[in-house]
Amino acid sequence: MQVMVHPAQKLVPRRTAQSGILGGMGLPAGDRELVQIVDAALADAARRAGEWLVCRLGCTQCCYGAFAIGPLDALRLRAGMEALRTADPDLAAEIERRARGWIAEHGAKFPGDAETGLLGDSEQEQERFEEFANEAACPALDPATGRCDVYAWRPMTCRVFGPPVRMGDGDAIGHCELCFVGASEGEIAACEMAVPHELEARLLDQMGVKGETVVAFALLR
């Protein structure tokens, strides 16, 4: 049995020459469909898993450690922050405060361009990212409640972490190490969550934007 030991598995970043990862782009129309499909798949996997899936409000192990997110995730977070600035400006300001604090604490060691928030793609930068901010709380996490304050707009990595999902070339299944304790490989496989990787890849291709960042940069204006 393969077990996910980190919520994001440090992704290999790709740099672009643009001044920022998003510019003035908006979310593609297909993102709503992607989110609906993923959320339905999660609900179905959770139903089949029952008590083996222990993910609950306040369980925050997967909310610690920096991980890479792509431009689609970053746009979704930006859209969420814009919505919060209108609906709940105090909460939006608090999230921004935590994001700025995160960058102030870890920005000096950021393995990329701290001005644009883009992760670097050199071998040295990729190696540095493996050890970067591994104990840091996500700035979207409310430390008092254990709640994700941008839950509706969270990255895909966060949406699929917990239940069994196919990893790498698809031969191995991974899941949160806190879940499925005592379950057999067959029982785990029976709870596999289907992830629409092809749809996400198509949306990214349509956007024509490459490069990865981290949550803290995506949360700020």
N, C-alpha and C positions, 0 to 999 in steps of 0.2 A: 504494500500500500504506500503510495506517495502522499506526503502530507505537506501542505503549504505552510511554510514557517514564517512568512511575512506577507502582509496584505497586498503587496504590489509586485513582488519579485522585481528587483531593479531592472527597468526596461532599458534597452539600448537607445540612446537619444540620437536625434538627427538635427543638425544645425541648418538654419537658413540664413540668407543675407539680409532679410527684411529687418526693419528697425524694431519690430515687436512681433510677437507670435500671432497676433490677431488683427492688428490694424483696425479698420472700421467694420469688420465683418459681422454679420448676424448669424444666428443659428440656422442651418439648413432645415427645410420643412420636414425632411425625413427623420430628424432627431426625435420628434415626438413619437413616431412609429417605433423607432429603436428602443426608446425608454419603455413604451408600453409592452413590447415583446419581452424585454428583459425582466421587467417587473412581474409580468404574468408567469414567466418561466421560474422566477424565484419563488413566487407564491405556490406554484405547483410542486417544486422541489421541496419546499418547506412542509407542504401537506403530506408528501410521501415520507419525509424524514421524521416527522413527529418530534418526540423528545430528544432524538439524537442531535437535532440542530438546536444548539443552545444559544444562538444569537438573540440577544434581548437588549432593550434600552438599558444603558449603564454598563454593558460589557464593551470595554473600549480597547482591548488589546490591539485590535487591528487599526486603531486610530493613532498609533505611535510609529514614527519612522517615516522619513521622506520617501516619496515614490513619484515616478514620472507620470505625467498625464499628457495626452495629446491635445491638439487644437480643438477638437470637438468637445472634449471634456472641459477645456478652459473656457470655451464660448458658453457652454451650458452654465458653468459657475458664474460667469460674468452676467448672464441673463438673470440668474437667480439673485445676484447681489443688486441688480437694478430694480428687480421686483421688491426686494426687501427695503431698499432705500425709500420706496414709496409707501409700502404697507407697514413697515416697522423700522423707521429710521434709527431708533435707539439700538435695536439689535444689529442692524447693518453697521452702525458706528463701532459697536463692540467687536464684531467680527473683523472689521478693518483694523482696529487697535491690536487685536491678537495677531493678525497677519503682519502688520508692521513690526511688532515685537519679535515675531519669528524671524523676519528678514534681518532685523537689527542684530539678533543673536547669532544667526547662522550665515548671514550673507557674505561675510568675509571669506568663508570657506566654500562658498557655492561653486560647484564644478561647472562653470559656464559663464555667461554674461549676466552679471547682477543688475545691469541697467535694463535689459530687455526681459530678463527672467528666463532666457533660453538656456537649456542645458547644452553642454559641449559634447562633441562627438569624437574627440581625440582619445586614444587609448588611455592616456594618463587621466583625463577627465572622467572617463567611464570607471576607471579603477577607484578614483576618489569618491565617486557617487555611491559605490558599494558600501562605503563607511560613513557616508554623509548623513548627519542629523538622525541617526537611527533610533535615538531615544526621545526625540522631540515629539510633542503632541501636535496633531494637526490643528492649525488655527481655527478650523471650523468646529472643533470640539468644544462644547461647553463643559469646562472642568467640574462645575458644580452638579450638573445633572447627568453627565455622560451622554448627552444628546448631541447629534450632529445638527448644527444650526442651518445647514444648507442641504438637508437630507433629500429634499425633492429634486435637487439639481446635482447630486453627488456624482463623481466620476464613475465610469463603467467598472473600474477595478473594485470600487467599494460595493457596487451593486451585485457583483458575482462572488464576492469573498464570503466564505462560510460553507455553502453546500458543495458537494463534489462537482468539479468541472474538469474538462479535458485540459491537459497541460502540454506545452511544447508541441511535438509533432502529433499529439493526439493519442499516443499509446498509453499514457499514464493519467491517472485521475488524482487530483489533489483536493484537499479541503482544509478548513481551519483546524488546527491541531486541538482545539478545545471541543470540537464537535465529533460525533460518531465514536465516542469512547466505548470500546467493547463490541462494536459492530464488525461483522465479517466483511471481507472484500466484496462478496456478492450483495450483501445488504447495502453497502456503500454505493456500489454500482447502480443498484436499483433506484437510488435517489439522485442520480446525476441530473444536473441542471444544464439544459441546452442553451448555448450562448450563440447569438447571431453574429458571428465574427464577419461573415461576408457582407452583411448589410452595413455594419460599421465601416468596413474597409471601403465600400462603395461611396459612402458619405464623405469619408476622408479624401478619396480621390476626386470627388466632385468639388470639394473645397479648394483643392490645389495648394494647400498650405501644409508644410512639413515643419517639424521641430517640436520639441517637448519642453515642458516646464514643470513646476511643482505647484501645489494647491495655493500656497501663500501668495505667489505672484498673481495667480488667476483671480484671487478674491479682491484685489485692489483695482481702482480705476485705471 
